[in-house]
Structure formats: C-alpha cells, structure tokens
Amino acid sequence: MVDVVVVKFLRIALIGFVGSVALGLVWLFTLAADPLRGHDRPPLDPVKEAEVEPGSSAPAGLQQALPLSGDPLTAWSKQVGEKSGMPPRAAIAYANAQRWAEAKRPACKVNWTTLAGIGRVESKHGQHGGAELMPDGRPSKPIIGVALDGSPGIAAIADTDGGALDGDDKQDRAVGPMQFIPTTWKLFAVRASGDGQPADPQSLDDAATTAANYLCSQKRDLTVGTDWWAALHAYNASTTYAKQVYGLAQRYATSGAPAQ
C-alpha cells in the first residue's frame, strides 16, 4: 500500500513538473516570436522581485469598475495613496490609462495595477532623483535614463531623435516616468487628454496611456499568464524586471478597492 501511495505521489509530482516546464517553454517561444522584444536597460528605481514562475500567471487584478472622474476618482486615488504610498495623482494617471485601454483595446484587459508596477520600478511614480509629481502629472524635473551605450547589462542604441526627447545626440536614453526610448515613443505615443497637442513623455498621463497602448499592441490578453509576461518582456527584456512589476501589481491590487 505504501509503495502504491509513493508511486501515485511521484506520478502527480512528475505531471506537475512537466506541466510547469511546458508552460515555461510556451512563454519562451512566445518571447522569441515577439516582434517587439524589449531592450535591456536598468530601471531607475528597482524593488525586490516576486517569487513567481515566469509565464505561469498574470498578477491578480481588481475586477471592480474604476471611478469615472471628479470627486469619486479623487477619493479613490487618495485611498490608493494611503494604502500603497504612491502619489494620488499617479493613481489617477494609471486609472485613466486603464479606461483608455478599455475603450480602445478592450480585448487586452490591461489593469491599472500593472501600469502602476511599471511606473514604480521605472521612476518611483515620477519621483526619481528627488523629483515631485506635480498636479499636472509631470515630474518637477525631467526624468532621463542612462545612456544606452552597450555597457554591461545595457542595450546599445545610437541616437535616433537628435536629442529632441532625451538631450543626447549620441546615444538614445529612456525618458519620462515610464521610461520610453525615443523610437518606441514615436511609434506608440498617445495624448491622454485628446486635445490635439503632441504627447509628452514627461507627462505621466501620456506616458501611462502610451504604456497601455504598447503593452496591448500585439493582440494580447493580459489576464493570461503567457501574454502578460510576454508584454512585460517586450517593455524591458529582463525577467527580474517582470518579477518586480508582478509583485508590485499584486500589492497594488489590495490598495485599490473602490472608494465608498
């Protein structure tokens, strides 16, 4: 009887192991086929990574409808700020970006918590280097990343914009609270307000909405584990980075219950 139990246990364990390996291979093949595979670049404000198997699942997201605007959205953002430590103005930017995606990319199902995780790792929600996130959604001073010059762990990308966005006419740099490189910004930029003015990578409203547009660009469903991980790897080609965002998104999901 003991031998039978042991055999059954080993069989179950083997099935679980094979399933995990297969899921990991699916995720790796998804990355290899992704035309928007991200570049290696160090995030400005990294955090501890979550203990999660890459490709296994997407972070838990809130299913409740977000407040639309005005006083309910303000109250919600303050609640998020109190529970998570992020500036309430940042929470508004992420919520509006999710609503933009719900209207323009409904099949994608990107959640504000994932956008907030990216914003935290990339720039501390627009507060990198002692900056303050201002009421208009812009940092008090421009946020510019390191030169993408091919140093260890960093992609090599020669200047593509004449320094117009990043102030560097030799190498590209990631810019703004969500750290877009100039070429990606040119392709996916969205003006959140829809006022007809050029999108501004230093505006968290524009940058968060552009991030939603970029993450959703390959017809992904970000509630599916392999799609979520592929999208994050396209944003930044680092599993450590994706694990950091995953952990933050999970934590933010507990801070954003709709305000009463």
Contacts in CASP RR format, 6 or more apart in sequence:
PFRMAT RR
TARGET T0000
AUTHOR 0000-0000-0000
METHOD contacts of the structure
MODEL  1
MVDVVVVKFLRIALIGFVGSVALGLVWLFTLAADPLRGHDRPPLDPVKEA
EVEPGSSAPAGLQQALPLSGDPLTAWSKQVGEKSGMPPRAAIAYANAQRW
AEAKRPACKVNWTTLAGIGRVESKHGQHGGAELMPDGRPSKPIIGVALDG
SPGIAAIADTDGGALDGDDKQDRAVGPMQFIPTTWKLFAVRASGDGQPAD
PQSLDDAATTAANYLCSQKRDLTVGTDWWAALHAYNASTTYAKQVYGLAQ
RYATSGAPAQ
20 53 0 8 1.000
20 56 0 8 1.000
23 53 0 8 1.000
23 55 0 8 1.000
23 56 0 8 1.000
23 226 0 8 1.000
24 53 0 8 1.000
24 54 0 8 1.000
24 55 0 8 1.000
24 56 0 8 1.000
26 55 0 8 1.000
26 226 0 8 1.000
27 54 0 8 1.000
27 55 0 8 1.000
27 225 0 8 1.000
27 226 0 8 1.000
27 229 0 8 1.000
27 230 0 8 1.000
30 226 0 8 1.000
30 227 0 8 1.000
30 229 0 8 1.000
30 230 0 8 1.000
31 37 0 8 1.000
31 229 0 8 1.000
31 230 0 8 1.000
31 233 0 8 1.000
34 218 0 8 1.000
34 230 0 8 1.000
34 233 0 8 1.000
34 234 0 8 1.000
35 218 0 8 1.000
36 214 0 8 1.000
36 217 0 8 1.000
36 218 0 8 1.000
36 234 0 8 1.000
37 233 0 8 1.000
37 234 0 8 1.000
37 237 0 8 1.000
38 233 0 8 1.000
38 234 0 8 1.000
38 235 0 8 1.000
38 236 0 8 1.000
38 237 0 8 1.000
39 148 0 8 1.000
39 155 0 8 1.000
39 157 0 8 1.000
39 181 0 8 1.000
39 236 0 8 1.000
39 237 0 8 1.000
40 153 0 8 1.000
40 154 0 8 1.000
40 155 0 8 1.000
40 236 0 8 1.000
40 237 0 8 1.000
40 238 0 8 1.000
41 145 0 8 1.000
41 146 0 8 1.000
41 148 0 8 1.000
41 154 0 8 1.000
41 155 0 8 1.000
41 174 0 8 1.000
41 179 0 8 1.000
41 181 0 8 1.000
41 236 0 8 1.000
42 146 0 8 1.000
42 153 0 8 1.000
42 154 0 8 1.000
43 121 0 8 1.000
43 122 0 8 1.000
43 179 0 8 1.000
43 236 0 8 1.000
43 241 0 8 1.000
43 244 0 8 1.000
44 122 0 8 1.000
44 123 0 8 1.000
44 124 0 8 1.000
44 128 0 8 1.000
44 129 0 8 1.000
44 143 0 8 1.000
44 145 0 8 1.000
44 179 0 8 1.000
45 120 0 8 1.000
45 121 0 8 1.000
45 122 0 8 1.000
45 123 0 8 1.000
45 124 0 8 1.000
45 128 0 8 1.000
46 121 0 8 1.000
46 240 0 8 1.000
46 241 0 8 1.000
46 244 0 8 1.000
47 120 0 8 1.000
47 121 0 8 1.000
47 244 0 8 1.000
47 248 0 8 1.000
48 244 0 8 1.000
49 240 0 8 1.000
49 243 0 8 1.000
49 244 0 8 1.000
49 246 0 8 1.000
49 247 0 8 1.000
50 243 0 8 1.000
50 244 0 8 1.000
50 246 0 8 1.000
50 247 0 8 1.000
50 250 0 8 1.000
51 243 0 8 1.000
52 243 0 8 1.000
52 246 0 8 1.000
52 247 0 8 1.000
54 229 0 8 1.000
54 239 0 8 1.000
54 242 0 8 1.000
54 243 0 8 1.000
55 225 0 8 1.000
55 226 0 8 1.000
55 228 0 8 1.000
55 229 0 8 1.000
56 225 0 8 1.000
57 225 0 8 1.000
57 228 0 8 1.000
58 222 0 8 1.000
58 223 0 8 1.000
58 224 0 8 1.000
58 225 0 8 1.000
58 227 0 8 1.000
58 228 0 8 1.000
58 229 0 8 1.000
59 111 0 8 1.000
59 113 0 8 1.000
59 114 0 8 1.000
59 228 0 8 1.000
59 246 0 8 1.000
59 247 0 8 1.000
59 249 0 8 1.000
59 250 0 8 1.000
59 253 0 8 1.000
60 249 0 8 1.000
60 250 0 8 1.000
60 253 0 8 1.000
61 111 0 8 1.000
61 113 0 8 1.000
61 249 0 8 1.000
61 253 0 8 1.000
62 111 0 8 1.000
62 113 0 8 1.000
62 253 0 8 1.000
62 256 0 8 1.000
62 257 0 8 1.000
64 257 0 8 1.000
64 258 0 8 1.000
65 258 0 8 1.000
66 73 0 8 1.000
66 76 0 8 1.000
66 95 0 8 1.000
66 98 0 8 1.000
66 99 0 8 1.000
66 112 0 8 1.000
66 258 0 8 1.000
67 73 0 8 1.000
67 75 0 8 1.000
67 76 0 8 1.000
67 95 0 8 1.000
67 258 0 8 1.000
67 259 0 8 1.000
68 99 0 8 1.000
72 259 0 8 1.000
73 92 0 8 1.000
73 95 0 8 1.000
74 88 0 8 1.000
74 92 0 8 1.000
75 259 0 8 1.000
76 91 0 8 1.000
76 95 0 8 1.000
76 256 0 8 1.000
76 258 0 8 1.000
76 259 0 8 1.000
77 88 0 8 1.000
77 89 0 8 1.000
77 91 0 8 1.000
77 92 0 8 1.000
77 95 0 8 1.000
78 88 0 8 1.000
78 259 0 8 1.000
79 255 0 8 1.000
79 256 0 8 1.000
79 257 0 8 1.000
79 259 0 8 1.000
80 86 0 8 1.000
80 88 0 8 1.000
80 91 0 8 1.000
80 252 0 8 1.000
80 255 0 8 1.000
80 256 0 8 1.000
81 87 0 8 1.000
81 88 0 8 1.000
81 91 0 8 1.000
81 255 0 8 1.000
83 254 0 8 1.000
83 255 0 8 1.000
83 256 0 8 1.000
84 91 0 8 1.000
84 116 0 8 1.000
84 251 0 8 1.000
84 252 0 8 1.000
84 255 0 8 1.000
84 256 0 8 1.000
86 116 0 8 1.000
86 120 0 8 1.000
86 125 0 8 1.000
86 252 0 8 1.000
87 125 0 8 1.000
87 126 0 8 1.000
87 127 0 8 1.000
87 133 0 8 1.000
89 133 0 8 1.000
89 134 0 8 1.000
89 135 0 8 1.000
89 137 0 8 1.000
89 204 0 8 1.000
90 116 0 8 1.000
90 119 0 8 1.000
90 125 0 8 1.000
90 126 0 8 1.000
90 133 0 8 1.000
90 137 0 8 1.000
90 204 0 8 1.000
91 112 0 8 1.000
91 116 0 8 1.000
93 137 0 8 1.000
93 192 0 8 1.000
93 204 0 8 1.000
93 205 0 8 1.000
93 207 0 8 1.000
93 208 0 8 1.000
94 112 0 8 1.000
94 113 0 8 1.000
94 115 0 8 1.000
94 116 0 8 1.000
94 208 0 8 1.000
95 112 0 8 1.000
96 192 0 8 1.000
96 205 0 8 1.000
96 208 0 8 1.000
96 209 0 8 1.000
97 110 0 8 1.000
97 112 0 8 1.000
97 115 0 8 1.000
97 192 0 8 1.000
97 205 0 8 1.000
97 208 0 8 1.000
97 209 0 8 1.000
97 211 0 8 1.000
97 212 0 8 1.000
98 110 0 8 1.000
98 111 0 8 1.000
98 112 0 8 1.000
98 115 0 8 1.000
98 212 0 8 1.000
100 190 0 8 1.000
100 192 0 8 1.000
100 209 0 8 1.000
100 212 0 8 1.000
100 213 0 8 1.000
101 108 0 8 1.000
101 109 0 8 1.000
101 110 0 8 1.000
101 212 0 8 1.000
101 213 0 8 1.000
101 216 0 8 1.000
104 213 0 8 1.000
105 212 0 8 1.000
105 213 0 8 1.000
105 216 0 8 1.000
107 219 0 8 1.000
107 221 0 8 1.000
108 212 0 8 1.000
108 215 0 8 1.000
108 216 0 8 1.000
108 219 0 8 1.000
108 220 0 8 1.000
108 221 0 8 1.000
108 222 0 8 1.000
109 221 0 8 1.000
109 222 0 8 1.000
109 223 0 8 1.000
110 212 0 8 1.000
110 215 0 8 1.000
110 216 0 8 1.000
110 222 0 8 1.000
111 222 0 8 1.000
111 249 0 8 1.000
111 253 0 8 1.000
112 252 0 8 1.000
113 248 0 8 1.000
113 249 0 8 1.000
113 250 0 8 1.000
113 252 0 8 1.000
113 253 0 8 1.000
114 215 0 8 1.000
114 222 0 8 1.000
114 228 0 8 1.000
114 232 0 8 1.000
114 245 0 8 1.000
114 249 0 8 1.000
115 208 0 8 1.000
115 211 0 8 1.000
115 212 0 8 1.000
116 125 0 8 1.000
116 248 0 8 1.000
116 249 0 8 1.000
116 252 0 8 1.000
117 244 0 8 1.000
117 245 0 8 1.000
117 247 0 8 1.000
117 248 0 8 1.000
117 249 0 8 1.000
117 252 0 8 1.000
118 178 0 8 1.000
118 211 0 8 1.000
118 232 0 8 1.000
118 235 0 8 1.000
118 245 0 8 1.000
119 125 0 8 1.000
119 126 0 8 1.000
119 177 0 8 1.000
119 178 0 8 1.000
119 208 0 8 1.000
120 248 0 8 1.000
121 241 0 8 1.000
121 244 0 8 1.000
121 245 0 8 1.000
121 248 0 8 1.000
122 128 0 8 1.000
122 174 0 8 1.000
122 176 0 8 1.000
122 177 0 8 1.000
122 178 0 8 1.000
122 179 0 8 1.000
123 131 0 8 1.000
123 139 0 8 1.000
123 143 0 8 1.000
123 176 0 8 1.000
123 177 0 8 1.000
123 178 0 8 1.000
123 179 0 8 1.000
125 133 0 8 1.000
125 177 0 8 1.000
125 204 0 8 1.000
126 133 0 8 1.000
126 139 0 8 1.000
126 143 0 8 1.000
126 176 0 8 1.000
126 177 0 8 1.000
126 204 0 8 1.000
127 133 0 8 1.000
127 139 0 8 1.000
128 139 0 8 1.000
128 143 0 8 1.000
128 177 0 8 1.000
129 143 0 8 1.000
131 139 0 8 1.000
131 140 0 8 1.000
131 141 0 8 1.000
131 143 0 8 1.000
132 139 0 8 1.000
132 140 0 8 1.000
133 139 0 8 1.000
133 140 0 8 1.000
133 177 0 8 1.000
133 204 0 8 1.000
134 140 0 8 1.000
136 203 0 8 1.000
137 203 0 8 1.000
137 204 0 8 1.000
137 205 0 8 1.000
138 200 0 8 1.000
138 202 0 8 1.000
138 203 0 8 1.000
138 204 0 8 1.000
139 176 0 8 1.000
139 177 0 8 1.000
139 202 0 8 1.000
139 204 0 8 1.000
142 175 0 8 1.000
142 176 0 8 1.000
142 202 0 8 1.000
143 175 0 8 1.000
143 176 0 8 1.000
143 177 0 8 1.000
143 179 0 8 1.000
143 202 0 8 1.000
144 166 0 8 1.000
144 167 0 8 1.000
144 168 0 8 1.000
144 173 0 8 1.000
144 174 0 8 1.000
144 175 0 8 1.000
144 176 0 8 1.000
145 166 0 8 1.000
145 173 0 8 1.000
145 174 0 8 1.000
145 175 0 8 1.000
145 179 0 8 1.000
146 154 0 8 1.000
146 173 0 8 1.000
146 174 0 8 1.000
147 168 0 8 1.000
147 170 0 8 1.000
147 171 0 8 1.000
147 172 0 8 1.000
147 173 0 8 1.000
148 154 0 8 1.000
148 155 0 8 1.000
148 156 0 8 1.000
148 157 0 8 1.000
148 171 0 8 1.000
148 172 0 8 1.000
148 173 0 8 1.000
148 174 0 8 1.000
148 181 0 8 1.000
149 156 0 8 1.000
149 171 0 8 1.000
150 156 0 8 1.000
155 237 0 8 1.000
156 171 0 8 1.000
157 171 0 8 1.000
157 172 0 8 1.000
157 181 0 8 1.000
157 183 0 8 1.000
158 170 0 8 1.000
158 171 0 8 1.000
158 172 0 8 1.000
159 168 0 8 1.000
159 169 0 8 1.000
159 170 0 8 1.000
159 171 0 8 1.000
159 172 0 8 1.000
160 172 0 8 1.000
160 181 0 8 1.000
160 182 0 8 1.000
160 183 0 8 1.000
161 172 0 8 1.000
161 182 0 8 1.000
161 183 0 8 1.000
161 186 0 8 1.000
162 169 0 8 1.000
163 169 0 8 1.000
163 182 0 8 1.000
164 182 0 8 1.000
165 175 0 8 1.000
165 182 0 8 1.000
165 185 0 8 1.000
165 201 0 8 1.000
166 172 0 8 1.000
166 173 0 8 1.000
166 174 0 8 1.000
166 175 0 8 1.000
166 182 0 8 1.000
167 173 0 8 1.000
172 181 0 8 1.000
172 182 0 8 1.000
172 183 0 8 1.000
173 181 0 8 1.000
174 180 0 8 1.000
174 181 0 8 1.000
175 181 0 8 1.000
175 182 0 8 1.000
175 185 0 8 1.000
175 201 0 8 1.000
175 202 0 8 1.000
176 201 0 8 1.000
176 202 0 8 1.000
176 207 0 8 1.000
177 202 0 8 1.000
177 204 0 8 1.000
177 207 0 8 1.000
177 208 0 8 1.000
178 201 0 8 1.000
178 204 0 8 1.000
178 207 0 8 1.000
178 208 0 8 1.000
178 210 0 8 1.000
178 211 0 8 1.000
180 188 0 8 1.000
180 189 0 8 1.000
180 201 0 8 1.000
180 207 0 8 1.000
180 210 0 8 1.000
180 211 0 8 1.000
184 214 0 8 1.000
185 199 0 8 1.000
185 201 0 8 1.000
185 210 0 8 1.000
188 210 0 8 1.000
188 213 0 8 1.000
188 214 0 8 1.000
188 217 0 8 1.000
189 198 0 8 1.000
189 199 0 8 1.000
189 201 0 8 1.000
189 206 0 8 1.000
189 210 0 8 1.000
190 199 0 8 1.000
190 206 0 8 1.000
190 209 0 8 1.000
190 210 0 8 1.000
190 212 0 8 1.000
190 213 0 8 1.000
191 197 0 8 1.000
191 198 0 8 1.000
191 199 0 8 1.000
191 200 0 8 1.000
191 206 0 8 1.000
191 209 0 8 1.000
192 199 0 8 1.000
192 203 0 8 1.000
192 205 0 8 1.000
192 206 0 8 1.000
192 208 0 8 1.000
192 209 0 8 1.000
193 205 0 8 1.000
199 206 0 8 1.000
199 210 0 8 1.000
200 206 0 8 1.000
201 207 0 8 1.000
201 210 0 8 1.000
211 235 0 8 1.000
214 234 0 8 1.000
214 235 0 8 1.000
215 222 0 8 1.000
215 231 0 8 1.000
215 232 0 8 1.000
215 234 0 8 1.000
215 235 0 8 1.000
216 222 0 8 1.000
216 231 0 8 1.000
218 230 0 8 1.000
218 231 0 8 1.000
218 234 0 8 1.000
220 227 0 8 1.000
220 228 0 8 1.000
220 230 0 8 1.000
220 231 0 8 1.000
221 227 0 8 1.000
222 228 0 8 1.000
222 231 0 8 1.000
229 242 0 8 1.000
232 241 0 8 1.000
232 242 0 8 1.000
232 245 0 8 1.000
232 246 0 8 1.000
233 239 0 8 1.000
233 242 0 8 1.000
235 241 0 8 1.000
236 242 0 8 1.000
END
